[in-house]
Amino acid sequence: MVVGDSLIYKMGKRTNMFDEEVGVELDLRRIARFGSYDSIGNTFVVTGRNVTLADVGSYKVTVEVSYKDPKGRKQHFANHFFLHISAPPGSQAEAKPEPTVTDPIESEKFEGMTYFKAQPPSKERPIPYIADYTPTGMMIIAWDRRMQPIE
């Protein structure tokens, strides 16, 4: 959408796959000044007169739905869409420049860097190993002299 335009986005019926009404909430924190949610019509609304050139950019709008399934269990899920606001053609919108790094910190230049001497081998010092690594990237490190997981 363009600055100054209004938008009405109808999201359809507020029902789940069992044709039962669901609770719908939108996270509008960043766009609360110009965006709103009409729960009666299940509609996302942008009021164009409240959108300014300072609002140019992309905004993630999260839609959260909750309901009870036929077994009485509470179900909850969320999804999102993006609201893209652009400046009108020929306007003098402030471009948001990418930050430039003029003097990147390198480990050789970093003040306060402390170098340690390697410690002599010791049978008492624990040794780290990777105990688990999940598909999401979480690494669990454990310590054991035998290099074997403790049961």
N, C-alpha and C positions, 0 to 999 in steps of 0.2 A: 504494500500500500504506500501511498505518497502522503507526506505531511499535509494535514488539512482535510484529508479524506476520512469519511466515517466508514465503519465496517460492521456488518451484522453477519455472524457466522452461526448458522443453525446446526446443531450437532445431532439432530435426530431425536428419536424417542429415548426416554430415560428408562429403558427396560433391559433386563439381561436376557440370556438365551432361554430362560424359563418364562419369559413374558411377564416378569414381576418387576415392579418399580425399584430403581436403585438410587442410592445417594451419590450425587456428583458434586465435587468441589474443584475449583480451579485455583492454582497458586498464582496470584496476581501481584505479588509484592513489588516487583520492579516496574510494573505498568499500572498500578492502582490509580494514578492520577488521570489516566485517559482510558483505561480498560475496565470492564465490569462483566459480571456474569448474571444472567437472568435465569433463575432456577425454574420459573414457571414454564418458560418456553425452551429451556435447555439451550440458551443462546449466549455466545460470547460477543460482546459489543465493544467497539472502539469509538469513542466520541472524538471526531475529527477536530473540533474547535479547541480541544485540549492538547493536541499533539503539536509540538514545536520542532524547530530545526535541531534543537538540542537532543531530541529523542531519536534522531536518525541512527539506525542500527538494527540488530536482530535480537529478539527476545524469545527465550524458551518459556512456553506456557505449559505447565504440568496439569493434566486432568487426572483426578483421583476418583475412583469408583468403588463403592462398597455396597454389599448386599448379603443376605442370608440365603444359602443354597437350600434345596429341598430337605436336607438332613438337619437344618438349623445351624449350620456352621457359618460363622462370619467370613466372608470372602472380601478381599481387597486387592486391587491392582491399580497401576498408574501407567499412563502413557503421556506423550507430549506432542506438541506441534510448535512451529516457530512462526512468530510474527515478524515480518521484515518491513521496516519503515525506511523509505528512501526520500531524499530531498526532491522537491519539484525541479523539473528541467530548467536550467538557467539560474538557479538560486545560488546564493553565496553560502551554502552550508559549510560549516566548519568541518574540514576533513580531520579525522582522528588519525594522526600519523602513528606509524609503528615505532616503538621505542628503539633507539639506536644505542648500541653498546660501544662507547668510545674507548674504554680501557678495560678489556675483560680481565678478570682475576685469574691468574695462572698459579699453579701450586708453587712455582719457583719464586714468584713475586709476593706471594701472600705473606703479609707481616704477621708475626705471631706463630708461624709454622715451627713446630718443634720436631726435631729428628731424634729418634731414640736408637740406642745401640741394640743390636740383636741380643736377646738374652741367651745365656748358655743353655743347652738342652737339660731338661730335668724330667725325671720319671714322675714327679709329683704334679706337674703342670697339666691341666686338662687340655684336651684338643677339641676344637669345634668340628662339627659335621652337620650336613643338611639332613634333618630328621624327616621333613616333609616339604613338598613343594606342590601347591595347588594350581589348577589351570588358571585361576584368576591372578596368579603372581605372588601369592603369600608364601613366604619362605619361613620355615620354622627351623631355627638353628639350635642344636643341643650341644652339650659339652660332655665328653667322656674320654678318659685316657685310653680305653680299649677300642675306640672308634666304632662301637656297636651301640645300637639303640638299647636303652634300658627297658626291659619288659615290665 
